[in-house]
Amino acid sequence: MKDVTRRAFLRLSALGAMAAGSFGWLKSSTAPEKTDHHQTAPTPSPGGEADGTGLVHGAMPGTMPGVNGEVDHQANGFNPTDILTDFDAGTQAVLPNGQTLHEYQIAAIDKEVEVTPGVMYPAWAYNGRIPGPTLRVREGDRVRIHFSNGSPHPHTMHFHGIHPGNMDGVFELVQTGESFTYEFDAEPYGVHLYHCHASPLAKHIAKGLYGAFIIDPVDGWPTVDHEFVMVMHGFDTNFDDENEVYTVNGIPFHYMIHPIRIKTGETVRIFLVNILEFDPINSFHLHANFFNYYPTGTSRTPSEFTDMVTQMQGQRGILEFAYKYPGRYMFHAHKTEFADLGWTGLFEVEDA
């Protein structure tokens, strides 16, 4: 009943605002930790209905809702199209023992992000982007991360994988203006993640402090034509511990506006991570195709050949597929609410 009430409120607010001839404040967006936060409601397109999230129902061709216009990616400081292939190996050097060292400078900051046109969100972000940098190393390499906290709140970095307890990002709270260096050997190979582990944990994750952490096998993965990282998450824009919009790599519906372009016969590998807060599960569905799925990416043998996979928070895996026919193909969460509220994209497949 709670979720139904929330959705009904959003739609009724939009209809009431339109009847009054003003779009005003469709939702309360006062943040407990930032009283000067504001949210500007979007203007619906002709034939579309705004619901207070910046999304407009009926604005896109077909059966999916969409948005009017586009967020300011330059002001945000990140673009989901770039995030797809932005794998960060850090600054590299060879240690005396022959290990490759990957060194990173990562800062946590408070930052306003435009999550849908006109809707600003007071995020917490690693290096100013959501999701944070996609760290990519090879199994057995040395990882050294100089973490600094530029936020007025204590933060950490907790990495999924195998490492010493004093590098786990749980007990060494990094206070405002302070720093901490995480250092460990990268293992095991697979697709992992990192996130803040300060309390209250749900808030620190929901506000944007997470990212993908990929460890390649020593002998590498089989060669493919494209590798993409997709981090599934959401935004609680009115701070009621429920998500108002859902997305992959930061901005709802971005890959509907900017489809991912591939060719027939090309093999695609997706490193898929779920870090969605407040909802128990998330999912990925690929239209008109099937993929091999490798849970956590720690096995060379796929667990299934399917067109949909579900993940709990913190679960991740690798998807591999190729399209046989040209065309436009959707990918989205196979949870209607999530898809309607932003977690939807397109592959634009051309003849090779």
DRENSEGU-772358 format. One record per residue (C-alpha): residue number from 1; chain; x, y, z. Coordinates in Angstrom, 1 decimal. Layout:
N
> n, chain, xx, yy, zz
> NUM, A, X, Y, Z
...
This chain:
352
> n, chain, xx, yy, zz
> 1, A, 0.0, 0.0, 0.0
> 2, A, 2.9, 2.3, 0.8
> 3, A, 4.2, 2.2, -2.8
> 4, A, 0.8, 2.6, -4.4
> 5, A, 0.2, 5.6, -2.3
> 6, A, 3.5, 7.2, -3.3
> 7, A, 2.9, 6.6, -7.0
> 8, A, -0.7, 7.8, -6.8
> 9, A, 0.5, 11.0, -5.0
> 10, A, 3.0, 11.7, -7.8
> 11, A, 0.4, 11.4, -10.5
> 12, A, -2.3, 13.3, -8.7
> 13, A, 0.1, 16.1, -7.9
> 14, A, 1.0, 16.4, -11.6
> 15, A, -2.7, 16.4, -12.7
> 16, A, -3.6, 19.0, -10.0
> 17, A, -0.8, 21.2, -11.0
> 18, A, -1.8, 21.1, -14.7
> 19, A, -5.4, 21.8, -13.9
> 20, A, -4.3, 24.9, -11.9
> 21, A, -2.2, 26.1, -14.9
> 22, A, 1.0, 26.0, -12.8
> 23, A, 3.6, 23.2, -12.4
> 24, A, 5.0, 24.6, -9.1
> 25, A, 6.4, 22.2, -6.5
> 26, A, 5.2, 18.7, -7.4
> 27, A, 7.1, 17.1, -4.6
> 28, A, 8.7, 18.0, -1.3
> 29, A, 12.4, 17.8, -1.7
> 30, A, 13.8, 19.2, 1.5
> 31, A, 16.9, 17.3, 2.4
> 32, A, 17.5, 16.6, 6.1
> 33, A, 21.2, 17.5, 5.7
> 34, A, 20.9, 20.4, 3.2
> 35, A, 18.0, 22.8, 3.9
> 36, A, 18.8, 25.0, 0.9
> 37, A, 18.2, 22.2, -1.6
> 38, A, 15.7, 23.0, -4.3
> 39, A, 13.9, 21.0, -7.0
> 40, A, 12.4, 22.6, -10.1
> 41, A, 9.5, 20.7, -11.5
> 42, A, 9.7, 19.9, -15.3
> 43, A, 7.1, 21.2, -17.8
> 44, A, 5.2, 18.3, -19.5
> 45, A, 5.3, 18.0, -23.2
> 46, A, 2.1, 18.2, -25.2
> 47, A, 0.4, 14.9, -24.7
> 48, A, 2.7, 14.0, -21.9
> 49, A, 2.1, 14.0, -18.1
> 50, A, 4.8, 15.0, -15.6
> 51, A, 4.8, 13.2, -12.3
> 52, A, 7.3, 15.2, -10.2
> 53, A, 10.3, 13.1, -11.0
> 54, A, 11.3, 14.9, -14.2
> 55, A, 9.9, 12.0, -16.2
> 56, A, 7.0, 12.6, -18.6
> 57, A, 4.6, 9.8, -19.3
> 58, A, 3.6, 9.5, -22.9
> 59, A, 6.6, 11.7, -24.1
> 60, A, 8.4, 8.9, -26.0
> 61, A, 7.3, 6.9, -29.0
> 62, A, 5.8, 3.5, -28.2
> 63, A, 4.7, 2.5, -24.7
> 64, A, 7.6, 4.0, -22.6
> 65, A, 7.6, 7.3, -20.7
> 66, A, 10.5, 9.6, -21.1
> 67, A, 11.9, 13.1, -20.4
> 68, A, 11.6, 16.6, -21.9
> 69, A, 15.1, 17.7, -23.0
> 70, A, 18.3, 16.5, -21.3
> 71, A, 20.3, 17.1, -18.2
> 72, A, 23.4, 19.3, -18.3
> 73, A, 26.1, 16.6, -18.5
> 74, A, 28.9, 19.2, -18.5
> 75, A, 27.6, 20.8, -15.3
> 76, A, 27.2, 17.3, -13.7
> 77, A, 30.8, 16.5, -14.6
> 78, A, 30.0, 13.1, -16.0
> 79, A, 28.2, 11.5, -19.0
> 80, A, 26.7, 8.0, -18.9
> 81, A, 27.9, 7.3, -22.5
> 82, A, 31.4, 7.9, -21.4
> 83, A, 31.0, 5.9, -18.2
> 84, A, 30.2, 2.8, -20.3
> 85, A, 33.8, 2.5, -21.5
> 86, A, 35.7, 4.6, -18.9
> 87, A, 37.9, 1.9, -17.3
> 88, A, 40.5, 3.4, -14.9
> 89, A, 43.8, 1.6, -14.4
> 90, A, 45.2, 4.5, -12.3
> 91, A, 48.8, 5.5, -12.4
> 92, A, 50.9, 2.4, -13.1
> 93, A, 54.4, 1.4, -12.0
> 94, A, 56.4, -1.8, -11.5
> 95, A, 57.4, -2.6, -7.9
> 96, A, 60.8, -4.1, -6.9
> 97, A, 59.1, -7.5, -6.6
> 98, A, 57.8, -7.3, -10.2
> 99, A, 54.2, -6.6, -9.2
> 100, A, 52.3, -3.9, -11.2
> 101, A, 51.1, -1.1, -8.9
> 102, A, 47.9, 0.7, -9.7
> 103, A, 47.7, 4.0, -7.8
> 104, A, 44.6, 6.1, -7.5
> 105, A, 43.6, 9.5, -6.0
> 106, A, 39.9, 9.3, -4.9
> 107, A, 37.9, 12.0, -3.0
> 108, A, 34.4, 12.0, -1.6
> 109, A, 32.6, 15.3, -2.1
> 110, A, 29.1, 16.7, -1.7
> 111, A, 27.8, 17.8, -5.1
> 112, A, 24.5, 18.7, -6.7
> 113, A, 23.6, 16.5, -9.6
> 114, A, 20.8, 17.1, -12.2
> 115, A, 19.3, 13.6, -12.3
> 116, A, 16.4, 14.5, -14.7
> 117, A, 15.8, 17.8, -16.5
> 118, A, 15.2, 20.5, -13.8
> 119, A, 15.5, 18.0, -10.8
> 120, A, 18.6, 18.7, -8.7
> 121, A, 19.8, 16.1, -6.2
> 122, A, 22.4, 16.8, -3.4
> 123, A, 24.6, 13.8, -3.9
> 124, A, 27.7, 12.4, -2.3
> 125, A, 30.1, 11.3, -4.9
> 126, A, 33.5, 9.7, -5.4
> 127, A, 35.6, 12.0, -7.7
> 128, A, 32.4, 14.0, -8.5
> 129, A, 30.6, 11.3, -10.5
> 130, A, 27.9, 8.7, -10.0
> 131, A, 28.8, 5.9, -10.2
> 132, A, 32.4, 6.5, -9.1
> 133, A, 35.4, 5.7, -11.2
> 134, A, 35.4, 2.1, -12.6
> 135, A, 38.7, 0.8, -11.2
> 136, A, 40.3, -1.9, -13.4
> 137, A, 43.4, -4.0, -12.6
> 138, A, 44.7, -7.5, -13.1
> 139, A, 44.6, -10.3, -10.6
> 140, A, 47.7, -10.2, -8.4
> 141, A, 48.4, -6.6, -9.1
> 142, A, 49.0, -4.2, -6.1
> 143, A, 46.2, -1.6, -5.6
> 144, A, 47.0, 1.6, -3.7
> 145, A, 44.1, 4.1, -3.2
> 146, A, 44.8, 7.5, -1.6
> 147, A, 41.3, 8.4, -0.3
> 148, A, 40.5, 11.9, 0.9
> 149, A, 37.3, 13.1, 2.4
> 150, A, 36.2, 16.5, 1.2
> 151, A, 32.7, 16.1, 2.5
> 152, A, 31.3, 17.4, 5.9
> 153, A, 30.3, 13.7, 6.7
> 154, A, 32.6, 10.8, 7.6
> 155, A, 33.2, 8.3, 4.8
> 156, A, 35.1, 5.2, 3.8
> 157, A, 35.7, 2.9, 0.8
> 158, A, 34.8, -0.7, 1.2
> 159, A, 36.0, -3.1, -1.6
> 160, A, 34.4, -6.4, -2.4
> 161, A, 37.1, -9.0, -2.8
> 162, A, 39.9, -10.5, -0.7
> 163, A, 42.1, -8.2, 1.4
> 164, A, 43.4, -7.7, 5.0
> 165, A, 40.9, -6.6, 7.7
> 166, A, 42.5, -3.3, 8.2
> 167, A, 41.9, -2.4, 4.5
> 168, A, 38.2, -3.3, 4.6
> 169, A, 36.8, 0.2, 4.8
> 170, A, 34.5, -0.4, 7.8
> 171, A, 36.2, 0.7, 11.1
> 172, A, 38.6, 3.4, 9.9
> 173, A, 36.1, 6.3, 9.5
> 174, A, 37.7, 9.1, 7.5
> 175, A, 36.7, 12.4, 8.9
> 176, A, 36.2, 15.7, 7.1
> 177, A, 39.5, 16.9, 5.7
> 178, A, 41.3, 13.6, 6.5
> 179, A, 42.7, 10.9, 4.3
> 180, A, 43.4, 7.2, 4.4
> 181, A, 45.4, 4.9, 2.1
> 182, A, 44.0, 1.5, 1.1
> 183, A, 46.5, -1.0, -0.2
> 184, A, 46.1, -4.7, -1.1
> 185, A, 46.7, -7.3, -3.8
> 186, A, 43.8, -7.6, -6.3
> 187, A, 42.0, -10.9, -5.9
> 188, A, 40.0, -12.9, -7.0
> 189, A, 39.4, -12.0, -10.7
> 190, A, 35.8, -11.0, -11.5
> 191, A, 33.5, -8.0, -11.5
> 192, A, 33.2, -6.5, -8.0
> 193, A, 32.2, -3.2, -6.5
> 194, A, 33.1, -0.7, -3.8
> 195, A, 31.0, 1.7, -1.7
> 196, A, 31.1, 3.7, 1.4
> 197, A, 30.5, 1.7, 4.6
> 198, A, 29.9, 4.5, 7.1
> 199, A, 26.7, 4.5, 9.1
> 200, A, 23.8, 4.9, 8.3
> 201, A, 24.9, 2.6, 5.5
> 202, A, 21.7, 2.9, 3.4
> 203, A, 22.0, 6.7, 3.3
> 204, A, 25.7, 6.7, 2.3
> 205, A, 25.0, 4.2, -0.6
> 206, A, 21.7, 5.9, -1.7
> 207, A, 23.4, 9.3, -1.9
> 208, A, 25.9, 8.0, -4.6
> 209, A, 29.0, 6.6, -3.0
> 210, A, 29.6, 3.5, -5.0
> 211, A, 31.4, 2.2, -8.2
> 212, A, 32.5, -0.9, -10.1
> 213, A, 35.8, -2.7, -9.4
> 214, A, 37.0, -5.1, -12.1
> 215, A, 39.8, -7.5, -11.7
> 216, A, 40.9, -9.2, -14.9
> 217, A, 42.3, -12.7, -15.0
> 218, A, 46.0, -13.0, -15.3
> 219, A, 45.7, -14.3, -18.8
> 220, A, 42.8, -11.9, -19.6
> 221, A, 39.2, -12.4, -20.7
> 222, A, 38.4, -13.9, -24.1
> 223, A, 38.5, -11.2, -26.8
> 224, A, 35.2, -9.4, -27.5
> 225, A, 34.3, -6.4, -29.7
> 226, A, 32.9, -4.2, -26.9
> 227, A, 33.1, -4.1, -23.2
> 228, A, 30.7, -1.9, -21.2
> 229, A, 30.2, -1.4, -17.5
> 230, A, 26.6, -0.9, -16.2
> 231, A, 26.0, 0.0, -12.6
> 232, A, 22.3, -0.2, -11.6
> 233, A, 21.0, 2.2, -9.0
> 234, A, 18.4, 4.8, -8.1
> 235, A, 17.7, 8.2, -6.6
> 236, A, 15.5, 9.0, -3.6
> 237, A, 14.8, 12.6, -4.6
> 238, A, 12.5, 13.5, -1.7
> 239, A, 14.4, 11.6, 1.1
> 240, A, 11.5, 9.3, 2.1
> 241, A, 13.7, 6.2, 1.8
> 242, A, 12.0, 5.2, -1.5
> 243, A, 13.4, 5.7, -4.9
> 244, A, 11.7, 8.1, -7.3
> 245, A, 13.8, 7.4, -10.3
> 246, A, 15.9, 4.3, -11.4
> 247, A, 18.8, 4.2, -13.7
> 248, A, 22.0, 2.6, -14.9
> 249, A, 25.2, 4.7, -14.9
> 250, A, 23.7, 7.8, -13.4
> 251, A, 21.0, 9.4, -15.5
> 252, A, 17.5, 7.9, -16.2
> 253, A, 16.7, 7.1, -19.8
> 254, A, 20.1, 8.3, -21.0
> 255, A, 20.5, 5.3, -23.3
> 256, A, 17.0, 5.9, -24.8
> 257, A, 18.1, 9.4, -25.8
> 258, A, 21.6, 8.1, -26.7
> 259, A, 21.4, 4.4, -27.8
> 260, A, 24.4, 2.2, -27.6
> 261, A, 25.6, 1.5, -31.1
> 262, A, 26.9, -1.9, -32.1
> 263, A, 27.0, -4.0, -35.3
> 264, A, 25.5, -7.4, -36.0
> 265, A, 27.8, -10.3, -35.1
> 266, A, 29.9, -8.2, -32.7
> 267, A, 30.3, -9.7, -29.2
> 268, A, 29.4, -7.5, -26.3
> 269, A, 30.6, -8.0, -22.7
> 270, A, 28.7, -6.2, -20.0
> 271, A, 30.1, -5.9, -16.4
> 272, A, 26.8, -5.6, -14.6
> 273, A, 26.6, -4.4, -10.9
> 274, A, 23.6, -3.8, -8.7
> 275, A, 23.9, -1.3, -5.9
> 276, A, 20.2, -0.2, -5.8
> 277, A, 19.2, 0.9, -2.3
> 278, A, 15.7, 0.7, -0.7
> 279, A, 14.4, -2.0, -3.2
> 280, A, 15.2, -5.6, -2.5
> 281, A, 16.1, -6.7, -6.1
> 282, A, 17.0, -5.4, -9.5
> 283, A, 17.1, -7.0, -12.9
> 284, A, 18.4, -6.8, -16.5
> 285, A, 16.4, -7.9, -19.5
> 286, A, 17.7, -7.9, -23.1
> 287, A, 15.1, -7.8, -25.9
> 288, A, 15.1, -10.2, -28.8
> 289, A, 18.3, -12.0, -27.7
> 290, A, 19.9, -14.3, -25.1
> 291, A, 23.2, -13.9, -23.2
> 292, A, 25.6, -16.1, -21.4
> 293, A, 25.7, -15.1, -17.7
> 294, A, 28.7, -15.5, -15.4
> 295, A, 27.8, -14.7, -11.8
> 296, A, 30.5, -12.5, -10.2
> 297, A, 32.6, -13.2, -13.2
> 298, A, 34.7, -15.6, -11.2
> 299, A, 34.1, -18.6, -13.4
> 300, A, 34.9, -19.1, -17.1
> 301, A, 31.8, -21.3, -17.4
> 302, A, 28.4, -19.5, -17.7
> 303, A, 25.7, -20.4, -15.3
> 304, A, 22.9, -20.0, -17.8
> 305, A, 21.9, -18.9, -21.3
> 306, A, 19.0, -16.5, -20.8
> 307, A, 17.5, -13.1, -21.6
> 308, A, 17.0, -11.9, -18.0
> 309, A, 18.9, -12.0, -14.8
> 310, A, 18.0, -10.7, -11.3
> 311, A, 20.5, -9.4, -8.7
> 312, A, 20.2, -8.5, -5.0
> 313, A, 22.1, -5.4, -3.8
> 314, A, 25.9, -6.1, -4.2
> 315, A, 25.4, -8.9, -6.6
> 316, A, 27.1, -8.6, -10.0
> 317, A, 28.0, -10.6, -13.0
> 318, A, 29.2, -10.7, -16.7
> 319, A, 26.8, -10.8, -19.7
> 320, A, 28.1, -11.8, -23.1
> 321, A, 26.0, -11.7, -26.3
> 322, A, 25.8, -10.8, -30.0
> 323, A, 22.9, -9.6, -32.1
> 324, A, 22.0, -11.5, -35.2
> 325, A, 19.7, -9.0, -36.8
> 326, A, 19.9, -5.2, -37.2
> 327, A, 17.4, -3.0, -35.4
> 328, A, 16.6, -1.1, -32.2
> 329, A, 16.5, -3.3, -29.2
> 330, A, 15.5, -2.3, -25.6
> 331, A, 17.3, -3.4, -22.5
> 332, A, 15.7, -2.5, -19.1
> 333, A, 14.8, -3.7, -15.6
> 334, A, 12.1, -6.3, -15.9
> 335, A, 10.2, -4.6, -13.1
> 336, A, 7.7, -2.3, -14.7
> 337, A, 8.0, 0.4, -12.1
> 338, A, 11.8, 0.6, -12.5
> 339, A, 11.6, 0.7, -16.3
> 340, A, 8.8, 3.3, -16.3
> 341, A, 10.9, 5.5, -14.0
> 342, A, 14.1, 5.6, -15.9
> 343, A, 15.9, 2.2, -16.0
> 344, A, 15.5, 1.6, -19.8
> 345, A, 17.8, 1.9, -22.7
> 346, A, 18.4, 0.9, -26.3
> 347, A, 21.0, -0.9, -28.4
> 348, A, 21.1, 0.4, -32.0
> 349, A, 22.3, -2.5, -34.0
> 350, A, 23.5, -1.9, -37.6
> 351, A, 24.6, -4.4, -40.3
> 352, A, 28.3, -5.2, -40.1
